[in-house]
Amino acid sequence: MTPDEVVKKLNTENISIAELSVQCGLSEKTLKNRLADFDYEQDENEKWRYVGDVDKKITDIDITKKGRVSRPDVKKKRNKVSDVDKQDVDLFTALMQMPKSESVTRAYKTDKKIDEKFKQIAYETKLPITLLHSLALLEFVEKYQPIIVKLKSASKANV
């Protein structure tokens, strides 16, 4: 099935993407990712729609076949970590640059709106929210730890 055929089936036949993915022999995540790769997304009513450039819309590729399916017009851009300036680091590069260590479990209370934004980013990037929390905490520590050290030094000097 082409992306348009998949979307038509999802939107008009009252079938869930989970059910359709089983019929196609794919995982739900694979089918969702393929739709996203071809510029389809769900709106607030959970209907799928095309959001890409109409002139570049691809209508003749079977996205339900097993194996790799990719757009012929898209070349994936790869950045080497060493070539990226810290100011220009994208999310995925920043995650790759994070130090690896043992995980710990913590419970925090946070503002509901901030949490909703975090969940939206996790959903859109298909990344685990725990990884995004770790990155946010790391960036916070890197930004404010030097300031706190200076403040402590200044307060000791005043004593």
N, C-alpha and C positions, 0 to 999 in steps of 0.2 A: 504494500500500500504506500502511496505517496503521502507526504505530509498533509496535503489538503484532504485526502481520503480519510486519513486517521482522524483529523480534526472534525470532519463532517460526521463521522461515526460517533465520536465522543459527544459532540454537541447536539446531535439530532436523535440518536437512538437510545439515549438515556443509559449509556453503558459507562462504567467507570474506567479510568486508565488502568487500574489494577486488573480488571476483568479482560480488557482488550490486550494487555501485555501477556496475560496467560494464554489467550487465544493465539497470539503471535509467537509464543515460545520465548518471550523475552522477560526480563525483570521489569518491574514498574519503573525503577530508577533509569534503566537504559532507555525505555520509551520516552520518559520525560526529558532526559538529556538530549535525545535525538530531536525531539520537537524544539527544544530550546536552541540546539545547534542550527536549526533551520529557521530561526527567528519567530517561533510561536511561543506565546505565553498565556497563562490563565488570567482573566480579568477578575474583578471583585465578585462577579456572579459565578465564578469557576467555569466559565465558558472559554474555550481556547480560541485565540485569534492571532492573525499574522501581524507582527509589529515591525518587520524589516522594511527595507527599500523595495518597493513594488517592482522596480526595474531589475532587481537582482533576485527576485523570488524564483526558487527552484521547484519545479512541479513534476519532474520526471524521474526522481530517485526513490527507490523502494526503501523506506526507513524501517520496515518491519522485518527485513531479512536478518538472518543470523550473521555474525561476523562484524567487521568494522564497516561503518557507514560514515562518510564525511562529505562535506560540501566540496566540490571540485574547485570553487572559486576562492577558497579561504586557505591561506598558508599560515600555519601557526607561528607566531612570533616568539622566539625564545631569547631570553636575556641571560647572559652569564652574570652570576652574582657579583663577580669582581668588577664588571663593567658598569655597575649601576651606582649612581650617586645617591647617598643617603636621603637627600631631599626628594628624589624622584622614585623612590622605592614603591613598587606596587604591592598590593596585599600579599600576593603569593610569594613574591621575592622576600618580603619581610618575614613571612612565616618560615621560609627556608633558612633564613639567617638567624632564627631564634636558637638560643643555646638549648641543647637537649640535656635533661636531667630527670631524676626521679619525680614522679607525679605525687601530689598530695591532694586530699579532698578537703574542701572548705565550703562553708555555707555562708552566704552573704545576703543581706537584704539590699535591694536597689530600687531606684525609681522605676515605676511601671513603664513610663514612656521610653526611658533608656533601654530597658529590657526588650520592649517591642522592637526598637530600632536594631538591637543586637540580633534578635531572632530573624528579622527581615534580611539583614546582611548574611546571616548564616544560611538562610533559605536560598537567597539569590546566588550565593557563591558555592552552595552545596558543601560547605565546610562545617566541621563540628563546632558547635558554639563554645565548647571548652577550649578549643584551640584559639578562637578569637578572644576569649576572656584572657587567656595567657598572654597573648600579644598585647592587648590593651594594658594589662598590668605591667608588663615589661616596659612598654613605652612610657607609662606613668613614672615608673621607678627611674628610668634613664633621664627623664626630663626634670624630675623634682629632687632626686637624691643630692645632686651637686648644690642645689639651693639650700637644702636642709643642712648640709655640711657647713656651708658658709654661715648660716644663721647660728649654728651651734658654736662655731669658732668665734663669731662676733660676740655672742653672749658670754663666752668664757673670758674674752679679752676685757669685757666690761666689769668682771667680778673682781 
